[in-house]
């Protein structure tokens, strides 16, 4: 008889633990409700109802102090004195930053990415000024 009691308690404990973890809200009388992994919505079995919320990943925000102004400031502070875009406007730098964010989001190897039209790579195949823009975009601009 004890083993039958353990079977009834374990599903209730599991549902309670899920409710406490914030994954589901539960109204239960001790019955078991089967929920498909990854599913969301209300599930019932007899007197037991389980509300399953969908899991959502948080979009990482640019680090504190980010945004367009912080991005522009960082780019202008870190570009080499003899950079290939000495007269770039804020709009041009923001467009290059947007391209950098696209490359970062696509998981491209950004060491070989140029976001500046006509920029020539170093002997090692890197784009120095684009690298500065990509680094600033990663830290201040990209979501």
HELIX and SHEET records of a PDB file:
HELIX    1   1 UNK A    2  UNK A   20  1                                  19    
HELIX    2   2 UNK A   68  UNK A   78  1                                  11    
HELIX    3   3 UNK A   90  UNK A  105  1                                  16    
HELIX    4   4 UNK A  110  UNK A  112  5                                   3    
HELIX    5   5 UNK A  128  UNK A  136  1                                   9    
HELIX    6   6 UNK A  137  UNK A  141  3                                   5    
SHEET    1   A 3 UNK A  24  UNK A  27  0                                        
SHEET    2   A 3 UNK A  48  UNK A  52 -1                                        
SHEET    3   A 3 UNK A  41  UNK A  45 -1                                        
END                                                                             
